[in-house]
Amino acid sequence: MTVEVALSVMAGAGVAYLLVCDEDDQCTDSVTAAQLAVVRAGSAYTDRVRVRDVLARRRSPGVLALSG
C-alpha cells in the first residue's frame, strides 16, 4: 500500500493509525498518520513510496529517513 493510499484510508475511516500485518495476518507494526504525513512532505517522496518502505527505513539504523 502506498503512503497516499494509507493516508486516504485513515482519513476515510477516521483513525489516527494503521496496524501493519504480514502475509500470515500477524500484526508486525503500526504507523500513524502523522508519521506518514512527515514522509509525504519530505523531498524524497514520490507517489510510489510504500508504507513497508517507511517502516523498513524506520527500523534500519544508519539509513536516512525519507523526511531528510
C-alpha positions as CSV (number, residue, x, y, z in Angstrom):
1,M,0.0,0.0,0.0
2,T,1.4,3.4,-0.9
3,V,1.6,6.2,1.6
4,E,-1.0,8.2,-0.2
5,V,-3.5,5.3,-0.1
6,A,-2.8,4.7,3.5
7,L,-3.5,8.3,4.4
8,S,-6.7,8.2,2.4
9,V,-7.8,5.0,4.2
10,M,-7.0,6.6,7.5
11,A,-8.9,9.8,6.7
12,G,-11.9,7.8,5.4
13,A,-12.0,5.6,8.5
14,G,-11.4,8.5,10.9
15,V,-8.4,6.8,12.5
16,A,-5.0,8.1,13.6
17,Y,-3.0,4.9,12.9
18,L,-3.0,1.7,10.9
19,L,-1.8,-1.7,12.1
20,V,0.6,-3.4,9.6
21,C,0.2,-7.1,9.2
22,D,2.4,-9.7,7.4
23,E,1.2,-12.4,5.0
24,D,0.1,-14.6,7.9
25,D,-2.1,-11.8,9.2
26,Q,0.1,-11.3,12.2
27,C,0.4,-7.7,13.4
28,T,4.0,-6.6,12.9
29,D,4.0,-2.8,13.4
30,S,1.8,0.3,13.3
31,V,2.1,3.6,11.6
32,T,0.5,6.9,12.4
33,A,-1.0,9.5,10.0
34,A,1.5,12.0,11.4
35,Q,4.4,9.7,10.5
36,L,3.2,9.3,7.0
37,A,2.5,13.0,6.6
38,V,6.1,13.7,7.5
39,V,7.3,11.3,4.8
40,R,4.9,12.8,2.3
41,A,6.2,16.3,3.0
42,G,9.8,15.1,2.5
43,S,11.9,15.9,-0.5
44,A,12.5,12.2,-1.4
45,Y,8.7,11.5,-1.5
46,T,7.1,10.1,-4.7
47,D,3.7,8.6,-5.2
48,R,5.3,5.2,-5.3
49,V,6.6,5.2,-1.7
50,R,5.1,2.3,0.1
51,V,4.3,2.0,3.8
52,R,6.6,-1.0,4.1
53,D,9.4,1.2,2.8
54,V,8.7,3.8,5.5
55,L,8.7,1.1,8.2
56,A,11.9,-0.5,6.9
57,R,13.8,2.8,7.0
58,R,12.5,3.4,10.5
59,R,13.9,0.0,11.7
60,S,17.2,0.2,9.9
61,P,19.9,2.1,11.9
62,G,22.2,4.2,9.6
63,V,19.6,4.6,6.9
64,L,18.5,8.1,6.1
65,A,14.8,8.8,6.7
66,L,12.7,9.9,3.7
67,S,11.9,13.1,5.5
68,G,15.5,14.0,5.4
